């Protein structure tokens, strides 16, 4: 049985104990990784974070009222999860009526809310999108790639960019210099012709 099916079945169970389910989810992840190879290399930081995020989302589905199975999860549920995570955010997002709206470094404290930073949400969705497919989900049914999720992330980015006075423009990639053939290279300094 693949881990996606196991996660779906475990999300329908009556047990809502966080300790029991996180242990169960960790053992699922461990069983899935140990079955793929006998001597797997140590997991990268990214893989560990992706597994923790996947387990957290599974726990969220399990604690949802009514409990949700992964197969019935939609982009709307992902948005609900992202809004739920906002309460644990550490990024000050100024409201338009705040005197520090648009200032990257406000000189004094203000009562504006703390939210999840756009970059954190964007990275989280990327990890969950990959984890969904690694756990047997079909790319076309991936709720983390839903149009509503992409639009929400764009809205959060734009709002935080204006509120914090920080530009989130895409970084331009530097193109690697092309090597010239030896015949076209300029002679080294001091070389005689």
N, C-alpha and C positions, 0 to 999 in steps of 0.2 A: 504494500500500500504506500503510495507516495505521500510526502509530507504535507502537500496541499490538502489532500483528503483528510489526513489526520487532524490538521489544523481546523478544517471545517467541522469535523465531528466533535473536536474538543470545544469549539466555540458554541456548540449547541448543548453542552452538558449543563447540569444544574449547579455544579461546583463553581463558586465565584471567588474562592480564596485566592488572593494574589500570590501568596507564597507557593501554594500547590501548583497553580497554573504556570507560573514563571519557571518553576522547576521542571514541569512537564514540557513546556515549550523549549527550554534549554536542552532537555534530553532528546527531543525531536530533532533539533538542529544538530546535536552531537551525533545522533544515530545516522542522520542523512549524510553528514560529512565523513563519518568513519566508514560508511558502506561504500563510498566512492573510491577510496584507496586505503590500503593497509597502513602505509606510513605517510600520512598527509603532512605537508610542511606546516609550520605554525601559521595560524590565520593572521592576515594583515590587519592593521588598525581599521581599515575600511570595511573588511569582511566582518570583523567583530561588531562594529557600529551598525552595519546593515542587519546583522542577526538580532542585535538588541532592539533596533527600530521595528523589525518585523514582529518580534515577540511583544513589544509594547502595543503595536497596532492590533495584534491578535487578542491581547488582554482587553483593549478598548472595545473590540467587537463582542467579546464575552460578557463584559460588564454593561454593554448597551442595553437599554430597555425599550422594546423587547430584545433579547439576545439576537445578534445577527450572525449569519454564516457568511463566510468569505464569498461564496458563490452568489449571494444576494446583495453584496456590497456594491454600491455605485459611486460615481463621482460626488454625489451629494453627501454621502456618508464620509468620504475623504475630507470634504470641506468642513463637515461637522467636527471631525477629528482635529483638523488644523485650527479651528476656532477654539476648541477645547484646550489645545496646547498653548494658546495665547496667554492663558492665566499664569503660565510658568515662565513667561518671557522676561528678559532683562534689558531690553532695548527701549529707551524712552522715545515715544512717538508723540510729538506735539500736535495738539489739535489746532485748527485754523484760528481759534480765538485766543490762543496762547501768545503772549508777547514774544516768545522765543521761537515761534513757528518759522522754520526755514533757517535757523541758526545751528550750525554743526556743533558748536561748543557754547551752550548757554552759560551766562555768568552767574546764574542763581538757580536754586531748585524751583520746580513747578509741579502742580498736581496732575500733569498729563500721565496717561496710562503707560505701563510697561507692556511690551508686546514681544512676540518672537520676531527676530530679525528676518528680513526677506531672504538673505543668503542662507540662513539656517533652514528655513522652510523649503527653499529650492533644493538644497542638498538632500534634505530628508525625503522629499518626493522622489528624487532621483534614485536614492537607495531603495526605497520601498517599491518603486517601479521595477527595478532590477530583481529584487527579492521575490516579487510576485511571480515573475516569469521563471526564476530559478526553482521555485517551489511548485512548478507544474501549471501555472496559469497561462492562458493563451494571450499573446500580445494584443489581439483585437478586443479582448474582454478586460484589459487591465484598467481598473478604476483610477489608478494613479496617473494615467495618461489621458484622462477624459478632458474634453475641451473646457468644461467648467473649472477644472483644477488649474489648467494653464491660464485661463482668464483671471482667476482669483489671484494667482501668483503675480501676474502682470499688474493687477490692481494694487496689491500690497506693495510691490516694488515702487510703483509710481507715487503712491501715497507717502511711503516712507522717504522717498527721495525728496519730495517737496517739504515734508514736515521736518526733516533733519538737515536739509540743505546739502545733501550728498548726492552726487551723480552716480548712477549705476550703469553708466555706458559700458558696452562690451569692450573689453581690452582688445586692441588690435594686435594680432600675432605678428611677430617679427619674422620676416622671411630669412631663411638661412642664406648666407653669402654663397654664391656659386664659385666653385674653384675654376680658375682659368687653366687651360692646358699649358704645359711647361714652355711651349714655344711663344706663348703670348704674355708670359710673366715678365715684368720689368726686371732688368738686371740688378743684382744686389749692389748696394752702395760700395764704391771703391773697386768694382770689378773692371778690368780693362777689356776693351773690345778688340 
